C-alpha cells in the first residue's frame, strides 16, 4: 500500500522515470550479451567431433553447389566445440560422392570409419578462389583431426570442382618436407592411404588412372584388382595444367585419377591454345554473376579488371626481356603465361647492359640503344645493334605460324559443341563415372564402384591396424564382400532430392537418378589426444547461376546412374549447374 500510495502521489515522475528505467535495463542486458558471448559453438551432443577418433576418415569434396553450409548443416567441431569447415555424412548427403565414400560403413565395425564432407564456396565466383579456399579448409580439417587422433588414416575423394581441390591437397601432402624432428605441416604422407579424383582437371597427357603405381593403368598399389584391361591412356589432358601433373611425391601409387574420354575438363586435346586462354581468364571471373545478370556495368567492370591486369602483365613480361623481339616466344605464348591464375609477377626490374666509354666512364645504355653510323665500306650491321623493329617481319611470321600450329584442334572442339559433349543431359561425359562399366571390354566396374571397393579395402586395413601393402592382393572372399557393400550402398529409395542440393532423403534408382546415400553408424569414441585449434578459412557463400560454362570442373549436376558389374544403357535427368 505504501508503494501504491507513493506512485499515486508522484504520477508525473513515474511517467518520466519508467522509460528511463527500461532503457537502462535494456542497455545493461545488451552490454552483458555483447561482452559475455562466447565464440560460436555447436551442440557437441548432436554433431561429430574431432575427439571421436576413428581408424580411417574419408574427406570428400563435391562439385559446384554441392557442399555443406554453416547454419543449415550440423558442422564438425573440434575439442573445444568450435566449428570446423566440414560435416559428417550423417548430417549431409551428396548424391554424387556418397556411393564411394559411404561404402565402407557397413564393412567395418561401428566407429571404425567415418565419412566427412568439406565445406567450401563450391561456386564460380571465382573458380580459383573457391578451389584455393577448399584446399585450405581440407588441410585445416586434417590438422584438427590429426591433433586429436594422431593414428587416424585419411582418404580423400573429390569430384568435378572438388576434384581440383582433392588433387591440390594430395600434391601438397605428397611433396611435404619433414622437419628436423620428423614432423609434417599437414599430415604424415604415410597416413594418407588413398586419394580418389573423379574428373581430374589437372591430369597430365598420357597419364594412367593410377599415377606412380607399379601398374598405372590397372590398379593402385596394394589393391590388386584390375580396374580395366589394356594400357591405352585417355587422350588429352586436364584444363588446369598449371596445378596438375602425374608426380604426387610420397603419395605415388595411392592415387586414383579417373577421366572419361570426351570429358573436356580432364581430356582436352592438345593445340587448343585460344580455348586454354579462355579457360585461364574464366578461372578468374565471377561466372556466377555473369550467368545471373549477363553483361552489366558491374559484371563488365569485373571482366575489364581481369583483362586489363592480364594485358599489363603481358607488356611487363615483354619489357623484362630486352631481346624479346629476337626470341621465339609469341605474344600468344605470353598471354597464356600471364593469364594463368598461378602466374607470379617478376619482382626484380630488368637488367641493362652497361657500356664503358673510351674515357673510362660507365654509360647505363644498352647496346641496342647506340646508333653506329654505317659507312659505304660496311656490308652489314651487327645483330645486337639492329633496331628491334628490324625483327618485326620475322616476329609476325612466328606469330601467324604459332597461332595456326597451336590451334589445330580449336575449331574441331568448337564444332563438337563442347558444352553438350561434356555436360549435356543424358550424354555429357562429365557424368560417365557412374555408368562407364564395360564388361565386354574388360572393365567390370564403374569408376565410382571401383573407388568404393578400394576405399572399403583400405578401411578394413585401417581397422586391422595395417599399413598399405603394395604387394597385397585381396582374396576372392574379401573382394566379393567389398563389392557386396558397394551394391548394397546403391540400393534404390522412393524419393530423389534435387541434384546438387543437400538432402536427408535418399535418391531414387529410376533412370538418371543417383545412388542412395548410406547412413553412417554411430561412432564409438576412442581415447583422444590433446587437441589444438587450427586456422580455418571461412568459405564464401555466393548464389550459383542457372547455366554453366566451359570452365574447369563447372559440371552441371545430373544424377549419376547406379551400375553393377554389367554395363547398362540409361538416360539421365536434365542437369542443373553444380560444378
N, C-alpha and C positions, 0 to 999 in steps of 0.2 A: 504494500500500500504506500509505503514511504517513497518508493521509486516511482510509482504511478503518479503520486501527487506531485513529485518533483518535475516529472515530464509535463504534467498539465500546466504547471506554473511557468515552464520555460519552453513553450511550444516553438517559439521563433528560433531559439538557439538550437533546438533539436533538429529543425528542418535544415539548418546550416551545417551542423556537425555530422549528421548521418551520412551524406555523400562523401564528406571528407574521410570519415572513419572507414567507409567501404573502400575508398581509393587507397588509403594506407594499407588496409588488409590485402588488397589485390596486389599492390606493389611488393609487399613482403613475400607473398606466395610466389610471384613471378621471379623475384630475386633468388629465393631458395631453389626454385626449379632450375633456373639457369646455372647457378653456381654449383649445385649438388648433383646435376645429371651426370651419370657415368657414361663412358663410351657405349655406343650401341652394341648390345649383345643379344644373342638368341637364347631361347629356352633350350638348354642342352639336353633336357629330357626328351625333346621332340626332334632333335636334329642329330646328324652324325658329327662326331668329334674326332680330332686327330689323336686323342688319348685312347680311342678304341683301336687297338693295334690289330693288324691282320697280317697273315703270311704274305699276301700279294694284293696290291691295289692297282686297278686299271684306271688311268686318267684319260677320258675321252674328250675330244674337241670336235664338235659337229660343225655343220656348214652355216651358210648365211641365214640369219634369223632363227637358228636352232640352238638356243643357249639358255641356261637358267638365268634368271634375273632377280636380284635382291629386291625384296618387297613382295614378290609374287611366288617365290620358291624358298623353301627352308634350306638355308645355306650351311655348308660345313663350318665348324667353329674350331678354334684352337683350344689349348689347355685352359686359357683364361676366359673362354666364352666369346672371344672376338671373332667376328665374321670373316671368312675367307672366300675368295672368288671360286667357289666350287659347290656342287650339290651332289648328294648321294643319289644313286639310281633308284632308291626308294622314293625320292621326292621329285624326281624329274625323269621324263620319258622322252627319248629321241626315237622317232620312227625309223631312223637310218642306222644308228650305231648299236642300238640295243641287241640286235641279233648276234653281234660278235662279242660285245663287252659283257653281256649278261649270261652268256652260255656257260661259264664255269660255275655259276652259283649253285646249281644242283649237283655238280660233280664232286664237290669237296664238302668238308664239314662246315656247319653253320659258323660264321665268324671268321673262317679262314681266308675268305676272299671278299673284296668289296669293289664295286664299280662306282666311279665318281665322274661327274661332268664339269668341265672347266667353264666358268663364266667369262665372257669377253664380249666386245662390241658386236662381233659377228655381222658386220654391215659393210657397206661400200662407201663410207664417208669419213675417211678414205680407207681403201683396202689395206694400204700399208700400215696405217695407224691401228686398224683392227688386229692385224696379224701380229705386229710387234707387242701390242698390249696382251694378246693371247699368250705369246711366248713368256712375257714377264709373269703373268698370272699363273701359268702352268708351273714355272720354275719356283714361284713363291709357295705354291701348294706342296710341291715335292719337298721343299726345305722344311715346311711346317710338319709334315708327316714324318720326315726323317728325324727331326728333332725329338718328337715324342716316341717314335718307333724305329730305332736305327737299323733293325734287322729286316724291315719290310722290303719286299721286292716290288718293283714297279713295271708296269706295261703301259704303253701309250698308244692310243688309237685316234686317228684323225681322218676326216672325210671332207673333200672339197676345200673350202676356205680353211677349215680346221686341219686339213692335211698339210697345208703350208706351215701352220703352227707346229704340228707334230714333227715335221721334218726339221724345222729350225731348232726346236728343243733337242731333238736327237743329235743334230750336228754339234750343238753347244755342249751337250753331255759327253759325247764321244771324243771331243777334242780338248777336254779339260787337261790341265797340267796339275799334278798332285803337289801339294805344299811340301815344305821340308818335313812336316810331321806326318805326311801321307794322307792328309785330308783333301777334300774336294769342295769347291764353291757351291755346286748344285747338289750332286749326289755321286757316290762312287759308281762309275760306269758298270761295275760288276753287278750292281743291284738293279740295273735296268735290264730285264730279261727278254723283252721283246717290244718292237715298235711296228704298228700296222699303219700304212699310209695308203688310203684309198683315193685315187685320182691325184697322183703325185705331181704337182706343178713344178717341182724342182728336179724332176727326173732327167738324167743325162742321156745323151744319144747313145744307143746300143746297150743301155743298162738292162739287166735282167731283173726279175721280180725280187731277188734276194741278194742285193749288192754286198759284196765282201764274203759271201758264204762259199763253202767248198763247191757247192753245186748251185751257182747263182740263178739258174733257170728252172730249178725243180723244187728246192726246199731250203729253209733256213737251217743253220747248224743246230743239231740236237733234236730235230724233228724229221726223221727220215721217212716222210710221207710225201709222195710226189704231188705237186700242185698241177703239173702238166707234163706232157711228153714234149720232146723237141728242145732246141736251143736257139730258136729264132726270136730275137727281141722284137717288141712292138716298135714299129718305125717312128721316127721323130723324137722330140724331146719336150720337156716342160716349158711353159711360157715365162717362168721366173728363173732363168739360168744363173742369175747373179747370186741366188741363195741356194742353188742346187749343187748337183754333183753326186758321184757314187761313193765318195770317201766319207764314211761315218766314223772314222777313227776307231776307238776302242769298242764301238758297237757293231763293227763289221760282222756280218753273219747272223745278226739278231734283228735285221730289218726286213719287213715285207712291204715292198713298194709296188702297188698294183696300178696298172694303167691299161685301159681298153683302147684298141685301135679305133680311131675316129673321135676319141675324146680329146679335143684340141687343147684342153688345159694341161695335158701331160704328153700328148702325142702330136704336137705341132710340127709340121715339116720344116726342113731347112730352107734357107733362102726365101724368107718372108720378112725382110728387114723393115719394110714400111709398116707391116702389121705389128711387128715387135715394137716399133716406135710408138704406135697407138697404144699398145698394152702398157708400155712403160709410163706413158702420160696418164692413162686411165687409172693406174695404181695410185696416183696422187690426187685425183679429182674426187669431188663429192658426187659420186654416181647416183647415190640415193636421191639427192636433191634434183639432179638433172632428170631423173626418171619421174619424180613427182611434179616438178614445176616446168620442165623443159628449159629452154634457154631464156632466162630472165636477166634483168640487170644484176641481181645478186649472184646467180649462177654464172653469169658472164664474167663477173669480176673474178670468181674462183678460177675459171678456165684461163682468163688473161693472166692472172698471177702466176699460175703454173707455167704457162707457155713463155712468159717474159723471163722467168727465172731460168728456164732451160736455154733460152736464146742468149742471155747474159753469160751463163756458164759456158756455152759453146764458144762465144767470142773470147772469153777469158782463157779457155783451153787453147785456142789457136794462138792467142797473143803470147802465151807462155812458151811457145815453140817458135823461135826466130826462123827456123828453116822449114816451117810447116808447108810452104808452097812447093818445096822441093821433095818432100817425103810422099809416101804412098797413101797416107790417111786421107779419106774423103770427108766432105762435110757431113754426109750421112753417117759415116763412122763416128764422127764427133757427136752428132745428135744422139745416136744410140748410147754412147758412153755417158754423156752428161744427163740424159733423161732417165737413166736408171736410178731408182729411189735409193740405192745403196752407194751412189756416186759421192765421193769425198772431194770437196773443193781443195785445190792446192793452197797451201798457206804461205809458201816462200815465193817471193817475186822472181820473175825470170832473170837469169843472169845475162850480163852483157860482156862482150869481149873488149878488153882494153888494149888499145894500140899505142905503143910507145913511139913518141916522135923522135926525130933526129936530135933534138935538143935535150932529150932525156926526160921530158915531162910526159905524164900519162894523160891521154885523152880518152875519156869514157865514151868511146864511139865504136860501134860495131863496124866490121869490115864492109858490110853491105851498105853502110851509110856514106862511104867515102867514094867520091867520084874521081875516077882516074881518066885523064884525057887519053884519047886513042889517036895515035899518030898514023900517018899513012903507012908506016913501016910495020904496024901491029896488025896481025892477021886475025886475032881472036881476043876475047875478054876472059879473064879468069872466071871460073864458075862462081866462086864465092863472092865476086864483085858484081855479079849481074843483079839487076833490079828484080825484085820478086815478081813484078808484072811480066817479066820475060818467061816465067814458068806458067803463066795463065793458060795458054792453049793446051799445054800438056796436062795441067790440073783439070781443066774442063773435060778433056778426053777421059781422064781417070774417073771423074765424077759420073759421066754418062755410062761408061763400061761397068763401073761398080754398081750403079743403080739397076742396070739390067741384070747383071750376074746375081746380085744378092736378092733379087725379087722374082726369080724364075717361077716360084710356086705361089706368089701372091695372088695373081689372077685366078689360077685354079682353085685356091682356097676360097676366095670371094665368090666365085661362081658355084661352089658346092653348098652355099648357104650355111656358113659356119655355125650360126645360132641353132638352126634346125638340126644340123649334124651332131652337135654336142648336147644341146639342151631341149630339143624338140620333144613334145609329148609322144609317147609310145616308141620313139625311135632314137632319142638322144643317147649317145654313148656314155654320157656322164653318169648314167644310172645302170650301166651294164653289170656292175659288180654284184648285183643281187640276182642276175639272170644269165651269167656268162658260162655256166656249166656246158660242157660239150663231151659227153660220154664217148661218142663215136671216135673222137679225135684225141682221146687220152687226157681229158680234163673232167674228172667225175664230179667235182665240187665247184660251186660258185666261189668267187673271191671272198665274199663275206662268210660263207660257210667254212672255207679253209682257214680264215682268220679265227673263227670261233673255235674250230678244232685245235688249232695251235695254242690259243690262249688257255683253253681247258687243260691241255697237256702241261703248260707252264704253271698253271695254278696247282695242279696235282704235285708237280715237282717242288713248288714252294711249300706246300703243306707238309711234304715229307722232309723238308729241310735240305733239298738237293740243289746244287748249283746247276746251271745249264751245262749239259754234257754234249759236246759237239759230235761225239760218236754214238749217242743214244739212239735207239730205234724202238719206238713204241711197239708193244706186242699187238697181235691181232685183236685180243680182247680189249686192250686199252683204247685202240683206235675205234673199235666198234662202240665202246662206251662214250667216247668223245663225240662221235657222230650222232649217237642217240641223243645226247644233250643238245646238240645243235638242232636236231629235228624237233625235239620237244619244246625248245625255246621259240620255235617259229610256229607254234600251234595257233590256229585262227581264233578270232573272237567275233562277237556280233556287231561291234561298233568300231568305227575308224575315226581317229582325230584328224583334223585338217593338217596337211603336210607342213612340217617345219614349225609347228606350234606346240608348246609344252602341253601335255595332256596326261591325265591319270587313267584314261581308258585305253584299252588295248585295241590295236588296229585289226581290221578285217582281213581275211585271206582271199577276198574276191580279187578279180583281175586288176592289177595295178596297185593293190594295196600293200602296205609294208608288213613285215613280220611282227608278231606280238612281242611286247616287252615282257621280260621276266622280272618278277618282284624279288628283290634280294631278301634273304633270310636275316633275322635279327642277329647282329654281330655279338660275339662273346668277347668282352674286353679282356685283353691280356695286360700284364703289368707294364705300364708305360714308363718311359724315361722322362726326365725333366724336359719341359718344352720351352721353346723360345718363340717369339713372335716375329715372323719375317716381314719384310717390307712388301706391301701388296699394292699393285697397280689397280686402281679402281676403273673398271671398264666403262666406256662411254655408252650412252643409250641414245640411239637415233632411230628414226622411223624408216623402215625399209620401203623401198619403192615397189611399184607394181609390175615393172618389167625388168628384165635382166639385160646385161650387155656382155660382150665377148671379152671380159677382163678375166684374169686368172681366178679360178675357183669360184666364179659367180654363178653357181648352179641353181637352176630352178628346181624346186623340190616337188617332184612327183614321187609317189611312193614306190619303194623297191619291191620286187617280187620275191617270194619265198621259193627257193628251189631246193631239191634234194639231189640225189645222185644223178638222175636222168634229166636232160635239158627239157625245158618246156617252152611253148610259144604262147605269150600272153600279151595283153595290151594294158598300158598303164594310164592312170588318170592324168589329165592335163596338169602341168606343173605350175606352181607359183614360185616366185624367186626366193631362194634361200641360201645360196652360196655353195 
